[in-house]
Amino acid sequence: MDKIKIKDSVKISNKNGINYLLDNNNKLIKNKPWIGDLFSFLYDRIMEKSVFPKKFNASIEEHYKILKKIFEDISDKTIIEFATGTGDAIKFLNKNNIYAGVDISSGLLRLAKKKFDLYGFTSFELYNADATEIPFQDNTFDIAICNLSLNFFKNIEGFFSELHRSLKPSGIFYCSVPIPERKKSKATIHGSLYKLDDLKKMFENKNFRFEPCPYENGALLYFKAKLNK
Ligand SMILES: C[S@@+](CC[C@H](N)C(=O)[O-])C[C@H]1O[C@@H](n2cnc3c(N)ncnc32)[C@H](O)[C@@H]1O
């Protein structure tokens, strides 16, 4: 199986199955994780017991049911996930895909690695990297995914640029994200919440055909955006 192609300029160090990017002096490029790496073992529990019911007013079971439906016919594709987290892609992606995941949190990636080892993707690679600076060559992926994370990307233009660059010319981006007009709870959802119309405009401006998926789950919007480049 071919490895996913990395840019010639990128230097990588692999530790326990996770790829870390090096700078010109061969020093690790350090990313400040979204949730302290020390607390990453609590992440799945926090999502299930607090974030889904209290912030999103959504069902986590329904979330994975929806994602499974969206991805059920996607097989033998080369897929990138922006913000892999603890590896919940195993709950909805078919095994016969080639998977690359990036995340700024090495703690969460270590948990993802354990799940992926047991699951058995055709192949998988994990990178401790920022969504705005990914190590892959242009036109590499058929599909890109981002779940519950778009709101955390501080440099959204940088993310768009990497998404556009790394997808093949008619690649498809699938996303789930909380949107303010569906939010019922008073609890704060961190990051930048984009309205449906704003998302549509942002994607259309970058030559994507934006299409919301017909699923309702609390504050969450599920959409896909097909690239035309
Ligand atoms: C709410 S979690 C979602 C994780 C996973 N996609 C899921 O559905 O469970 C947000 C994730 O975004 C990651 N993240 C935040 N900013 C990032 C960035 N600039 N680049 C890459 N990952 C980032 C965090 O480390 C965390 O894993």
The ligand as an SDF file (V2000), in Angstrom:
LIG
                    3D

 27 29  0  0  0  0  0  0  0  0999 V2000
  -14.2590   19.0330   20.1880 C   0  0  0  0  0  0  0  0  0  0  0  0
  -12.7960   18.2390   19.6410 S   0  0  0  0  0  0  0  0  0  0  0  0
  -13.3970   17.2190   18.3080 C   0  0  0  0  0  0  0  0  0  0  0  0
  -12.5200   16.0410   18.0510 C   0  0  0  0  0  0  0  0  0  0  0  0
  -13.0720   14.9940   17.0970 C   0  0  0  0  0  0  0  0  0  0  0  0
  -13.1530   15.4850   15.7400 N   0  0  0  0  0  0  0  0  0  0  0  0
  -14.4100   14.5030   17.5600 C   0  0  0  0  0  0  0  0  0  0  0  0
  -15.3770   14.5810   16.7970 O   0  0  0  0  0  0  0  0  0  0  0  0
  -14.5100   14.0160   18.7020 O   0  0  0  0  0  0  0  0  0  0  0  0
  -11.8760   19.5030   18.8880 C   0  0  0  0  0  0  0  0  0  0  0  0
  -10.5400   19.0140   18.3520 C   0  0  0  0  0  0  0  0  0  0  0  0
   -9.9280   20.0410   17.5890 O   0  0  0  0  0  0  0  0  0  0  0  0
   -8.5270   19.9410   17.7650 C   0  0  0  0  0  0  0  0  0  0  0  0
   -7.9660   21.2170   17.3120 N   0  0  0  0  0  0  0  0  0  0  0  0
   -8.2300   22.4560   17.7780 C   0  0  0  0  0  0  0  0  0  0  0  0
   -7.5710   23.3910   17.0730 N   0  0  0  0  0  0  0  0  0  0  0  0
   -6.8620   22.7160   16.1130 C   0  0  0  0  0  0  0  0  0  0  0  0
   -5.9980   23.1210   15.0710 C   0  0  0  0  0  0  0  0  0  0  0  0
   -5.7130   24.4140   14.8560 N   0  0  0  0  0  0  0  0  0  0  0  0
   -5.4540   22.1710   14.2870 N   0  0  0  0  0  0  0  0  0  0  0  0
   -5.7170   20.8580   14.4880 C   0  0  0  0  0  0  0  0  0  0  0  0
   -6.5480   20.4140   15.4670 N   0  0  0  0  0  0  0  0  0  0  0  0
   -7.1140   21.3330   16.2710 C   0  0  0  0  0  0  0  0  0  0  0  0
   -8.3970   19.6330   19.2450 C   0  0  0  0  0  0  0  0  0  0  0  0
   -7.1370   19.1700   19.6330 O   0  0  0  0  0  0  0  0  0  0  0  0
   -9.5140   18.5980   19.4100 C   0  0  0  0  0  0  0  0  0  0  0  0
   -9.0700   17.3160   19.1050 O   0  0  0  0  0  0  0  0  0  0  0  0
  1  2  1  0
  2  3  1  0
  2 10  1  0
  3  4  1  0
  4  5  1  0
  5  6  1  0
  5  7  1  0
  7  8  2  0
  7  9  1  0
 10 11  1  0
 11 12  1  0
 11 26  1  0
 12 13  1  0
 13 14  1  0
 13 24  1  0
 14 15  1  0
 14 23  1  0
 15 16  2  0
 16 17  1  0
 17 18  1  0
 17 23  2  0
 18 19  1  0
 18 20  2  0
 20 21  1  0
 21 22  2  0
 22 23  1  0
 24 25  1  0
 24 26  1  0
 26 27  1  0
M  CHG  2   2   1   9  -1
M  END
$$$$
